[in-house]
Amino acid sequence: MNWKLKDYRFWCLSLALLANLALFAFPTRRQAGEVYNLTFVIDITRSMNAEDYRLDDQPVSRLAFVKHSLRELLGKLPCQSKIGLGVFTERRSTLLFEPVEVCSAYTELASSIDHLDWRMAWAADSRIAGGLLDAMQLLQERDSALIFVSDGQEAPPLNPRYRTDFSAIKGKLKGMIIGAGGLRAVAIPKFDRNGKRVGVYGPDDVPHRSSFGESDLNPEKIEGYDARNAPFGKQAAVGSEHLSALREGYLQQLALETGLQYRRLSDAAVLAEAVRMPEFALPAAVETDVRRYYAVLVLLLLLAIFI
């Protein structure tokens, strides 16, 4: 027995066994760290069906790419972080559920993200500024940062006379606007009431100007102007609103008006990088997985026996 106690291989095996037992007995260690509390409000209006992203070398819609990026984010946030989910259409934002812990509710979160669909929209209009203001008001009294994801295309186009006023809420909550879509205008797919694709929207399918309220143009420059019956003129407006591109300048302007950050969703990694900024981090005592350290120690001790 004495010769065994003097043999270094005996001690290597013994320590490897102890390290292996510790791996199962103490897999985590509590230490100071950072967690995140984020509520995502996703634009589900029709322009988010435009296909200007690619996954696995296949074209996918903006909404599909946003969902993919969100699923990627779930696996990168530390445990004890929380994610809430909501949708935007028309001029309203609606929370589907309050923020829940990402590790214990991973399956439910992933399933909820997978089921986001443009058919959840309750109206066809897209008043981005109004939806953003509504989302900010929903979260104003909550301890959660707002992540508002949109391509920025207002439908019908915005009348500059009636811009949304953010002055009462500016700077009162943390958050970020994420711009989804490419910078080159592409067609917007059209679907029937059963969700079957039936082509794309054409110039005659969408309004190319706002017809709400008073015109922002000089009446003398409006063909067929009538103050009472045709304040926007009698001629049909022409334009390219049936095509869609990321309205980045508009979203950047909204970010300035609201005090929020802005980032463009150029690839899936951007979302995880953008939302993990120090401004959104919350200090917490987190459970850290330390099993890899035990595993490395076991491997080194076993290798030492043969060296």
Beta strands, then each sheet from edge to edge (+ up, - down):
strand 1: 28-43
strand 2: 53-55
strand 3: 58-60
strand 4: 82-89
strand 5: 92-101
strand 6: 145-150
strand 7: 175-179
strand 8: 186-187
strand 9: 189-191
strand 10: 197-200
strand 11: 243-244
strand 12: 261-264
strand 13: 281-289
sheet 1: 5+ 4- 1- 6- 7- 12-
sheet 2: 5+ 4- 1- 13+
sheet 3: 2+ 3-
sheet 4: 8+ 11-
sheet 5: 9+ 10-
end
